[in-house]
């Protein structure tokens, strides 16, 4: 396979809403370039891109798939991404390594919800982007409406390079950059290149002048040429458009019918000649503050953007060559963990097909097999030239479930499978809650969860169940209370004896020292589960020997690990041990531990105990016309609205909400807003539970104990 230099490699990622035709466009580009002899279709399950069984079964793209094509001495690496934001991890990682984003729009629908969500990430990464309005030969296509929706989304920097017309029943495109008309045969393919007809000359001239002005705005020299000549030639326009795209200030619009192979050749020509390459973009900065130069003469740096575990093949690792050149058998250091990796094999991947190569140049995208210590987001570099590229930042999870194997024999298999799923999709988060003793799986939505279930069943032969997770409540006290407990046990030989008198009180930062006690010692314990225990030794007259105080505190801490109300952790109390008795022979550490535990438990139950629930800070970004419905839903979840801010056509709601009420919120929000709203949720504090909720939960825990 031919090796291309950095100026002749273009990396594009296809993004767009579900059904916009990304996979079909990629297939047509490979066919147009002659890399495949027959175009597959999504319906027939034979495209190069969507090759996974789950994609065939569901009729959607689930994974980002790297492909490549070659067109007029350029190599175009294509990453075809899913159109549903449940798979946003696949989309974001692909955008991260792309030089240009190709945003595909369905001409029947214009900008859809998926387009809007993905645009927010493109804008955040400041990537060059062009729009492709697809399916323009469909009977319900509306080019002008689609263009208007793009303009509404990204602003006035969007500009037409082409627009469609029908002449004598034939589908045609007028290109205002080249000022030519492309007339396509009914079966698609190579068009006839003609002059623009007189009936369209005025419109084409107007759009051409608009494109010239937009191109000239991006460079002072071009602007001066434009003022002097009143226009730019084609090469100057290309230069200006490239600079505008590179600066994320200009978004050209192209027209195609991918299904009928109309306009794809011209699109590939534009990507070759105009779309920025890696070397044209602003160099990346490493975490260490070093500049990563896109040059083949500098030490090699690879960025890992995707990992996939393929049955019968193992781990496939996809990377972009950020600098230098990578050769077979090159040895690298993973700068994220210090481990050494060897590139035993190098591939160009086209779906499931692998083409072996001996080396890859800077700017190119490739893959290798069976790296032992490397995961998505890692950086590989030469020893002595360590750099660490910034990792991919993924959005927070939107739903969390308890996951377990239906068969206990599959527990180990399940853990291994979940590790692999997290490795290939970092938005699948796996964590074990020591408190609730549950294995938690967090992901992006119900569809994302359904694909995880499918993969567990079909790829790993594991039947798993997913349940609502328990909420990690806390218990504390509302008033002071005293108690004493005598532990006495005699069963022949040495016995056990201890008596402890103690007082417990609510504790908070800044609380004054207790009055009426002779404080002999004080210990502040920062509890592992949050909150504080303050333990006072106020023993006078030697009623209890000093050496038994740590045992009393151990007994108290044991009870605090499983509170009397709901078996939840206890927090924020202070305990004052002020009296007791001991026996010169029968008293020991275990006796005082038991006495301290029982005394604390009795005092706790008499101190008007209350339940605390975790509360989250919730930020919800909602379209203006949908705020009312979302606020109504939030109020039913005991949320407290703390503020509303405007952000473009959106309103940002800021509130606090009990974590227990957020179960199912992601699904409800998607339903209420047709998927246009987004949210983030972060734990903030523990707050008191309303009395009715507390009583219901205590009854529920009691019933569960009876069942056990």
C-alpha positions in Angstrom: 0.0 0.0 0.0 1.2 3.5 -0.9 2.6 5.6 2.0 1.4 9.2 1.9 3.1 12.2 3.5 1.5 14.5 6.0 0.3 16.9 3.3 -1.6 14.3 1.4 -3.4 12.6 4.3 -6.8 14.0 5.3 -8.7 12.6 8.3 -12.4 13.2 8.3 -15.1 12.1 10.7 -18.7 11.6 9.6 -21.2 12.8 12.2 -24.9 13.5 12.0 -28.3 12.4 13.2 -29.5 8.9 12.9 -30.7 8.2 9.3 -28.8 11.1 7.8 -26.9 8.6 5.5 -23.3 8.7 6.9 -22.7 5.0 6.4 -24.1 5.1 2.8 -21.9 8.2 2.1 -18.8 6.4 3.3 -19.7 3.3 1.2 -20.2 5.5 -1.9 -16.9 7.2 -1.5 -15.0 3.9 -1.3 -16.9 2.8 -4.4 -16.3 6.0 -6.3 -12.6 5.7 -5.6 -12.5 2.1 -6.9 -11.6 0.6 -3.6 -14.7 -1.7 -3.7 -16.4 -3.1 -6.8 -19.9 -3.1 -5.4 -21.7 -0.8 -3.0 -23.3 -2.5 -0.1 -26.4 -1.1 1.6 -27.5 -0.7 5.2 -30.6 -2.7 4.5 -28.7 -5.7 3.1 -26.2 -5.6 6.0 -23.2 -5.7 3.6 -21.6 -2.2 4.0 -17.9 -2.0 4.9 -18.6 0.2 7.9 -21.6 -1.4 9.8 -20.3 -4.9 10.0 -21.1 -5.9 13.6 -23.9 -8.3 14.3 -25.6 -5.9 16.6 -25.6 -3.2 14.0 -27.2 -5.6 11.5 -29.8 -6.7 14.0 -30.8 -3.2 15.1 -30.3 -1.4 11.8 -28.2 1.4 13.4 -24.5 2.3 13.8 -23.3 1.4 17.3 -19.5 1.7 16.8 -17.2 4.3 15.2 -15.6 2.5 12.2 -12.3 3.7 10.6 -12.1 3.3 6.8 -10.0 4.9 4.1 -10.1 5.8 0.5 -7.7 7.2 -2.0 -8.6 10.0 -4.4 -6.3 11.9 -6.8 -3.1 11.2 -4.9 -4.6 11.9 -1.5 -5.5 9.4 1.2 -8.7 10.2 3.0 -9.2 8.4 6.4 -12.9 8.3 7.2 -14.4 7.5 10.6 -18.1 6.6 10.3 -19.8 7.3 13.7 -23.1 6.4 15.2 -26.0 8.9 14.9 -27.5 8.4 18.4 -26.1 10.2 21.4 -26.3 7.1 23.6 -23.0 6.3 21.8 -21.5 9.7 22.3 -18.2 8.2 23.5 -17.6 6.8 20.0 -18.4 10.1 18.5 -16.2 12.2 20.8 -13.1 10.0 20.5 -13.4 10.2 16.7 -13.8 14.0 16.7 -10.7 14.1 18.9 -8.4 12.8 16.1 -10.2 14.2 13.0 -8.8 17.1 11.0 -12.2 17.9 9.6 -15.7 17.1 10.7 -18.2 16.2 7.9 -21.6 16.9 9.4 -24.2 15.0 7.3 -27.7 16.5 7.1 -30.8 14.6 6.0 -32.4 16.9 3.4 -35.9 15.8 4.4 -35.4 16.8 8.0 -32.7 19.5 8.2 -30.8 19.8 11.5 -32.2 17.4 13.9 -31.8 16.7 17.6 -28.6 14.6 17.0 -27.1 17.4 14.9 -27.7 19.9 17.7 -26.1 17.7 20.4 -23.0 16.8 18.3 -22.5 20.5 17.3 -21.9 21.4 20.9 -19.0 19.0 21.0 -17.6 20.1 17.6 -17.8 23.7 18.8 -16.1 22.8 22.0 -13.1 21.2 20.2 -13.0 24.1 17.7 -12.6 21.6 14.8 -12.9 22.6 11.1 -16.2 21.5 9.7 -18.2 21.3 6.6 -21.8 20.3 6.0 -23.1 17.8 3.5 -26.8 18.0 2.8 -27.7 14.4 1.7 -30.6 12.7 0.0 -31.4 15.8 -2.1 -33.0 13.7 -4.9 -35.7 12.5 -2.5 -39.2 13.6 -3.2 -39.5 15.3 0.2 -36.1 16.9 0.2 -35.9 20.6 1.0 -32.5 22.2 0.4 -33.4 25.7 1.5 -35.1 24.6 4.7 -32.1 22.4 5.5 -29.7 25.3 4.9 -31.8 27.6 7.0 -31.7 25.1 9.9 -27.9 24.9 9.6 -27.7 28.7 9.7 -29.9 28.8 12.7 -27.6 26.3 14.4 -24.1 27.7 13.7 -24.8 31.3 12.7 -23.9 33.4 9.6 -20.5 31.8 8.9 -22.2 29.0 7.0 -21.9 29.4 3.2 -23.2 27.6 0.2 -20.6 26.0 -2.1 -23.3 24.2 -4.1 -27.1 24.1 -4.5 -29.3 21.6 -6.3 -31.6 22.1 -9.3 -33.5 19.8 -11.7 -33.0 20.4 -15.4 -35.0 18.3 -17.9 -35.8 15.8 -15.2 -32.1 15.3 -14.4 -30.6 16.0 -10.9 -28.0 18.7 -11.2 -25.7 20.6 -8.9 -24.5 24.2 -9.4 -21.1 24.7 -7.9 -20.4 28.4 -7.1 -16.8 27.8 -6.2 -15.9 26.3 -9.7 -18.9 28.1 -11.3 -20.0 25.0 -13.2 -23.1 22.9 -13.4 -22.8 19.1 -12.8 -25.5 17.1 -14.5 -25.9 13.5 -13.3 -27.2 10.5 -15.2 -30.2 8.7 -13.7 -28.0 5.9 -12.3 -25.6 8.4 -10.7 -21.8 8.3 -11.1 -19.7 10.6 -13.1 -21.6 13.8 -14.0 -21.5 15.9 -17.2 -19.7 19.2 -16.5 -21.5 22.1 -18.1 -21.8 25.9 -18.1 -24.3 27.4 -15.7 -27.5 28.1 -17.7 -28.6 31.8 -18.1 -31.7 31.2 -15.9 -29.4 30.4 -12.9 -26.6 32.8 -13.7 -27.7 35.7 -11.5 -28.3 33.4 -8.4 -25.0 31.6 -9.0 -23.1 34.9 -9.3 -24.7 36.2 -6.1 -23.7 33.1 -4.2 -20.2 33.1 -5.8 -19.7 36.7 -4.6 -20.8 35.8 -1.1 -18.4 32.9 -1.1 -15.6 35.2 -2.3 -16.3 37.7 0.5 -16.4 34.9 3.1 -13.1 33.5 1.8 -11.4 36.9 1.8 -12.4 37.7 5.4 -10.0 35.1 6.7 -6.7 36.6 5.5 -5.4 40.2 5.3 -3.6 39.5 2.0 -6.7 38.0 0.4 -8.7 40.9 1.8 -6.4 43.4 0.1 -6.5 41.4 -3.2 -10.3 41.4 -2.9 -10.4 45.2 -2.4 -8.1 45.8 -5.3 -9.6 43.4 -7.8 -13.2 43.0 -6.5 -12.9 39.2 -6.6 -10.6 36.2 -6.0 -9.5 33.5 -8.3 -10.3 29.9 -7.6 -6.9 29.1 -5.9 -7.2 32.2 -3.7 -10.8 31.2 -2.7 -9.6 27.7 -1.8 -6.8 29.3 0.4 -9.3 31.6 2.1 -11.9 28.8 2.7 -9.2 26.5 4.2 -8.1 29.3 6.6 -11.7 30.0 7.6 -12.3 26.3 8.2 -9.0 26.0 10.2 -10.0 28.9 12.4 -13.5 27.4 12.9 -14.9 30.5 11.3 -16.3 29.2 8.0 -18.6 26.2 7.3 -19.0 25.3 3.6 -22.2 23.4 2.5 -22.1 20.7 -0.1 -24.9 18.7 -1.8 -25.0 14.9 -2.4 -27.2 11.9 -2.9 -25.0 9.3 -1.4 -27.5 6.5 -2.2 -27.4 7.3 -5.9 -23.7 8.3 -6.1 -24.3 12.0 -7.0 -21.9 14.6 -5.8 -19.5 12.4 -3.8 -16.6 12.8 -6.3 -16.7 16.6 -6.0 -16.9 16.3 -2.2 -13.8 14.1 -2.1 -12.0 16.6 -4.4 -12.8 19.4 -2.0 -11.6 17.3 1.0 -8.3 16.7 -1.0 -7.7 20.2 -2.1 -9.2 22.4 0.6 -10.1 20.7 3.9 -7.3 21.1 6.4 -4.8 18.3 7.1 -3.2 17.6 10.5 -0.2 19.8 9.6 -2.5 22.7 8.9 -4.1 22.7 12.4 -2.8 24.4 15.5 -0.2 22.1 17.2 -1.3 20.3 20.3 0.2 21.0 23.7 1.1 18.0 25.9 0.3 17.9 29.6 4.0 18.6 30.2 3.7 21.8 28.2 5.6 20.6 25.1 4.4 21.4 21.5 3.6 18.3 19.4 4.8 19.3 15.9 3.2 17.4 12.9 6.5 16.7 11.3 8.0 13.3 10.2 11.5 14.5 11.3 10.7 14.7 15.0 10.4 11.8 17.5 7.3 9.7 17.1 4.2 10.2 19.2 1.0 8.1 18.9 -2.3 8.9 20.5 -4.7 6.0 21.2 -8.3 7.0 20.4 -10.1 3.7 20.2 -9.8 0.2 21.6 -11.9 -2.7 20.4 -12.1 -6.3 21.7 -12.8 -8.5 18.7 -13.7 -12.2 19.1 -11.0 -14.6 17.8 -8.7 -11.6 17.3 -8.2 -10.0 20.7 -7.6 -6.3 21.4 -7.4 -4.0 18.4 -5.9 -0.6 19.2 -6.5 2.3 16.9 -4.1 5.3 17.0 -3.2 8.5 15.2 0.4 9.3 14.4 0.8 12.8 15.9 4.4 13.2 15.0 7.3 11.3 13.4 6.8 7.9 11.7 5.9 4.5 13.2 7.5 1.3 11.8 6.9 -2.3 12.5 8.8 -3.5 15.5 9.2 0.0 16.9 9.4 0.1 20.7 7.5 2.7 22.6 6.9 3.8 26.2 3.3 4.4 27.4 3.7 7.8 29.1 0.6 7.2 31.1 1.9 4.2 33.0 5.6 3.8 32.0 5.1 0.4 30.4 6.9 -0.6 27.2 5.0 -1.7 24.1 6.3 -3.1 20.8 4.5 -2.6 17.5 4.7 -6.1 16.2 2.1 -5.4 13.5 0.7 -2.4 11.7 -2.6 -2.2 9.8 -4.9 0.0 7.9 -8.4 -0.9 8.9 -11.5 -0.8 6.7 -14.2 -2.1 8.9 -13.3 -5.7 9.7 -10.8 -5.9 6.9 -7.1 -5.4 7.7 -4.3 -4.3 5.3 -0.8 -4.9 6.5 1.7 -2.0 6.2 5.3 -1.6 7.3 5.1 2.0 8.4 2.7 5.0 8.8 3.6 8.7 8.5 2.6 11.6 10.7 -1.0 12.5 10.4 -2.1 8.9 9.4 -4.5 6.6 11.3 -3.7 3.0 11.8 -4.2 0.0 14.1 -2.2 -2.7 15.9 -3.0 -5.9 17.8 -2.5 -7.2 21.4 -0.9 -4.2 23.2 -0.7 -5.3 26.8 -0.7 -2.1 28.8 -2.4 0.5 26.6 -5.9 1.8 26.6 -8.0 4.5 25.0 -6.6 8.0 25.7 -3.0 6.8 26.3 0.1 8.3 24.6 2.9 6.2 23.2 6.3 7.8 22.6 10.0 7.0 22.4 12.0 6.5 25.5 13.7 9.7 26.5 11.2 11.9 24.5 8.2 11.5 26.9 5.1 13.5 26.2 1.6 12.9 27.4 -1.3 14.2 25.3 -4.5 15.4 27.0 -6.9 12.5 27.4 -10.4 12.4 25.9 -13.0 14.0 28.2 -16.2 12.0 28.1 -19.6 13.3 29.3 -20.9 12.1 32.7 -23.1 9.0 32.8 -26.9 9.5 32.7 -28.2 6.2 34.1 -26.8 3.8 36.7 -27.9 0.2 37.3 -26.9 -2.7 39.5 -25.5 -5.4 37.3 -25.2 -9.1 38.3 -25.0 -12.4 36.6 -28.1 -14.6 36.7 -25.8 -17.6 37.4 -23.3 -17.3 40.2 -21.0 -19.4 38.1 -20.7 -16.4 35.7 -19.6 -13.9 38.3 -15.9 -14.0 37.3 -16.8 -14.0 33.6 -19.1 -11.0 34.1 -16.3 -9.0 35.7 -13.9 -9.8 32.9 -16.5 -8.9 30.2 -17.3 -5.6 31.9 -13.6 -4.7 32.0 -13.4 -5.3 28.2 -16.6 -3.2 27.6 -15.1 -0.3 29.7 -11.9 -0.7 27.8 -13.5 -0.2 24.4 -16.1 2.3 25.6 -14.9 4.5 28.5 -18.5 5.9 28.9 -19.4 2.5 30.3 -18.3 3.0 34.0 -18.0 0.0 36.3 -17.7 0.5 40.1 -18.3 -1.6 43.2 -20.1 0.1 46.1 -18.6 -1.1 49.3 -21.5 0.5 51.2 -24.4 -1.1 49.3 -22.3 -4.1 48.3 -23.5 -3.8 44.7 -21.7 -3.8 41.3 -22.8 -0.6 39.5 -22.8 0.0 35.8 -23.3 3.5 34.5 -23.8 4.5 30.9 -25.4 7.0 28.6 -29.0 5.9 28.3 -31.5 3.0 27.9 -30.4 2.2 24.3 -26.7 2.2 25.4 -27.7 -0.2 28.2 -29.6 -2.5 25.8 -26.5 -2.8 23.6 -24.4 -3.7 26.7 -26.9 -6.4 27.6 -26.8 -7.7 24.0 -23.0 -7.9 24.0 -22.9 -9.7 27.3 -25.4 -12.3 26.0 -24.1 -12.7 22.4 -20.4 -12.1 22.7 -19.6 -13.3 26.2 -22.5 -15.8 26.8 -23.5 -14.2 30.0 -27.1 -13.6 31.1 -27.1 -10.5 33.3 -29.8 -8.7 35.1 -30.0 -4.9 35.7 -31.8 -3.4 38.7 -32.4 -0.1 40.5 -29.4 0.6 42.7 -29.8 1.2 46.5 -29.3 4.7 47.8 -26.5 5.3 50.2 -28.3 6.9 53.1 -26.8 8.2 56.3 -28.1 8.3 59.9 -27.5 10.9 62.6 -29.1 12.4 65.7 -31.1 15.5 66.4 -30.8 15.9 70.2 -28.6 14.7 73.0 -29.3 11.5 75.0 -27.6 9.5 77.7 -27.4 5.7 78.2 -25.5 3.2 80.2 -24.9 -0.5 79.6 -23.5 -3.2 81.8 -22.0 -6.2 80.1 -21.6 -9.2 82.5 -20.8 -12.7 81.5 -19.7 -15.6 83.7 -19.3 -19.1 82.3 -16.6 -20.6 84.5 -13.1 -19.3 84.8 -12.4 -15.7 83.9 -15.6 -13.8 83.1 -16.4 -10.6 81.3 -17.4 -7.3 82.9 -17.7 -3.7 81.8 -20.1 -0.9 82.4 -20.2 2.3 80.3 -22.1 5.6 80.8 -22.0 7.9 77.8 -23.8 10.8 76.2 -24.2 11.5 72.5 -25.0 14.8 70.8 -25.3 16.1 67.3 -22.0 17.5 66.0 -21.3 20.2 63.6 -18.2 22.4 62.7 -17.7 25.1 65.3 -19.7 23.4 68.1 -18.5 24.5 71.6 -17.0 22.0 74.0 -19.5 20.1 76.2 -20.2 21.8 79.5 -20.3 20.0 82.9 -17.6 17.5 82.1 -14.0 17.2 83.0 -12.4 16.6 79.6 -9.4 14.3 79.9 -9.0 13.5 76.3 -10.5 14.2 72.9 -10.2 12.4 69.5 -11.6 13.6 66.2 -12.2 10.8 63.7 -12.8 11.7 60.0 -15.1 8.8 59.0 -14.3 6.9 55.8 -17.9 7.4 54.6 -18.0 11.1 55.3 -18.8 13.1 58.4 -17.1 13.1 61.8 -17.0 11.3 65.2 -15.8 13.4 68.1 -14.9 11.1 71.1 -14.4 12.5 74.6 -12.8 10.9 77.6 -14.4 12.5 80.6 -13.8 9.7 83.1 -12.9 10.9 86.6 -11.8 9.0 89.7 -10.4 6.1 87.7 -13.9 4.5 87.2 -12.6 3.1 83.9 -9.0 2.5 83.2 -7.5 4.7 80.4 -6.5 1.6 78.4 -10.1 0.6 77.9 -11.2 3.9 76.1 -9.9 2.8 72.6 -12.0 -0.4 73.0 -15.1 1.6 73.8 -14.5 3.8 70.7 -14.2 0.6 68.6 -17.6 -0.5 69.8 -19.1 2.8 68.9 -17.5 2.8 65.5 -18.8 -0.7 64.8 -22.4 0.5 65.4 -21.8 3.5 63.3 -20.9 1.2 60.3 -24.5 -0.2 60.5 -26.9 2.2 62.0 -30.0 1.0 64.0 -32.5 2.6 61.7 -31.7 1.3 58.2 -28.2 -0.3 58.5 -26.8 2.9 56.9 -23.6 4.6 58.1 -23.9 7.0 61.0 -22.2 10.4 60.8 -21.7 13.7 62.7 -22.1 12.8 66.3 -20.0 13.3 69.4 -19.7 10.8 72.2 -18.9 11.7 75.8 -17.8 8.8 78.0 -18.2 10.1 81.5 -18.6 7.2 83.9 -18.6 3.4 84.2 -17.3 0.5 86.2 -14.7 -2.2 85.8 -13.6 -5.4 87.5 -10.0 -6.1 88.5 -10.2 -9.6 87.1 -13.1 -9.9 84.6 -12.7 -6.6 82.7 -11.0 -6.7 79.3 -11.0 -5.0 75.9 -13.7 -7.1 74.4 -16.0 -6.4 77.4 -15.7 -2.7 77.1 -16.1 -2.9 73.3 -19.4 -4.7 73.7 -20.6 -2.3 76.5 -19.6 0.7 74.5 -21.5 -0.6 71.4 -24.7 -1.3 73.3 -24.7 2.0 75.2 -24.2 3.9 72.0 -27.0 2.1 70.2 -29.4 2.7 73.1 -28.5 6.4 73.3 -28.8 6.8 69.5 -32.3 5.4 69.4 -33.3 7.8 72.2 -31.9 10.9 70.5 -34.5 11.4 67.8 -32.5 9.8 65.0 -33.0 11.0 61.5 -32.1 9.8 58.0 -29.9 11.8 55.7 -30.1 11.4 51.9 -27.5 12.2 49.3 -28.4 15.4 47.4 -27.0 16.3 44.0 -26.5 19.6 42.2 -28.4 19.3 39.0 -27.8 21.4 35.9 -30.3 21.0 33.1 -29.9 22.7 29.7 -33.4 23.0 28.1 -34.8 24.6 24.9 -36.7 27.8 25.9 -40.1 26.4 24.8 -39.7 23.3 26.9 -38.7 24.8 30.3 -42.2 24.6 31.8 -42.6 20.8 31.4 -39.1 20.1 32.7 -39.7 22.3 35.8 -42.9 20.5 36.5 -41.1 17.1 36.4 -38.3 18.4 38.6 -40.8 19.6 41.3 -42.3 16.1 41.4 -38.8 14.9 42.2 -38.5 17.2 45.3 -36.0 19.4 43.4 -35.4 22.9 44.5 -34.8 25.4 41.7 -32.0 27.7 42.7 -31.6 29.7 39.5 -32.2 30.0 35.7 -29.8 31.4 33.2 -30.1 32.1 29.5 -27.7 30.5 27.0 -28.6 31.2 23.4 -31.9 29.5 22.7 -31.6 27.5 25.8 -32.4 28.0 29.5 -30.0 26.5 32.1 -31.8 25.3 35.2 -29.7 25.0 38.4 -31.2 23.1 41.3 -30.6 20.6 44.0 -32.4 17.2 44.0 -32.3 14.1 46.1 -30.3 11.3 44.4 -33.1 8.9 45.1 -35.5 11.0 42.9 -33.1 11.1 39.9 -33.7 7.4 39.0 -35.3 7.5 35.5 -34.7 11.2 35.1 -32.6 10.8 32.0 -35.4 8.8 30.2 -38.1 11.2 31.3 -36.1 14.3 30.2 -35.4 12.8 26.8 -39.2 12.1 26.5 -40.2 15.5 27.6 -37.8 17.4 25.3 -37.6 14.9 22.3 -33.9 14.4 23.3 -32.9 18.1 23.0 -32.1 18.7 26.7 -29.0 17.7 28.5 -28.1 17.5 32.1 -25.2 16.9 34.5 -25.5 15.8 38.1 -22.9 16.0 40.9 -23.1 15.0 44.5 -23.1 17.9 46.9 -24.2 17.0 50.5 -26.4 14.9 52.7 -29.6 16.5 53.7 -32.5 15.5 56.0 -35.1 13.2 54.6 -38.8 14.2 55.0 -40.5 12.3 57.8 -42.9 10.4 55.5 -40.0 9.3 53.3 -38.0 8.3 56.3 -40.8 6.2 57.8 -41.5 4.5 54.4 -37.8 3.6 54.0 -37.5 2.2 57.5 -40.5 0.0 56.9 -39.0 -1.2 53.6 -35.7 -2.1 55.3 -37.6 -4.0 58.0 -39.6 -6.0 55.4 -36.4 -6.9 53.5 -34.8 -8.2 56.7 -37.9 -10.4 57.4 -37.6 -11.8 53.9 -34.0 -12.6 54.4 
